[in-house]
Amino acid sequence: MSLFKKVSDFAKSPQGKRAMEQAKKYAQDPKNKEKIDRVKNRITGKGKGH
């Protein structure tokens, strides 16, 4: 079974739906959104400062 299929199956399960809701609530908090943006920028290379 491929990794994508496993992730897809988990996302459709009750546990996966619960995890998605928790992630959405976490991401909506302004402090958490700032943390997410910093990590995202570091990964994409937009936060290097030079």
C-alpha positions as CSV (number, residue, x, y, z in Angstrom):
1,M,0.0,0.0,0.0
2,S,1.4,3.4,-1.0
3,L,2.1,6.1,1.6
4,F,-0.4,8.4,-0.2
5,K,-3.1,5.8,0.1
6,K,-2.4,5.3,3.8
7,V,-2.6,9.1,4.4
8,S,-5.8,9.3,2.4
9,D,-7.4,6.5,4.3
10,F,-6.4,8.1,7.6
11,A,-7.8,11.5,6.6
12,K,-11.2,9.8,5.9
13,S,-11.3,8.0,9.2
14,P,-12.9,9.4,12.4
15,Q,-9.5,9.8,14.0
16,G,-8.2,11.6,10.9
17,K,-11.2,14.0,10.8
18,R,-10.6,14.8,14.5
19,A,-6.9,15.5,13.8
20,M,-7.9,17.8,10.9
21,E,-10.2,19.8,13.1
22,Q,-7.6,20.1,15.8
23,A,-5.1,21.3,13.3
24,K,-7.5,23.9,11.9
25,K,-8.2,25.3,15.4
26,Y,-4.5,25.4,16.1
27,A,-3.7,27.2,12.9
28,Q,-6.4,29.8,13.5
29,D,-4.8,31.1,16.7
30,P,-2.7,34.2,15.8
31,K,0.3,33.1,17.9
32,N,0.3,29.7,16.3
33,K,-0.2,31.2,12.8
34,E,2.9,33.3,13.3
35,K,4.9,30.2,14.3
36,I,3.6,28.3,11.3
37,D,4.5,31.2,9.0
38,R,8.1,31.4,10.4
39,V,8.7,27.7,9.9
40,K,7.1,27.8,6.4
41,N,9.4,30.8,5.5
42,R,12.4,29.0,6.8
43,I,11.7,25.9,4.8
44,T,11.0,27.9,1.6
45,G,14.0,30.1,2.1
46,K,12.1,33.4,2.4
47,G,13.2,34.1,6.0
48,K,17.0,34.2,5.5
49,G,17.4,37.9,6.2
50,H,20.0,38.5,3.5
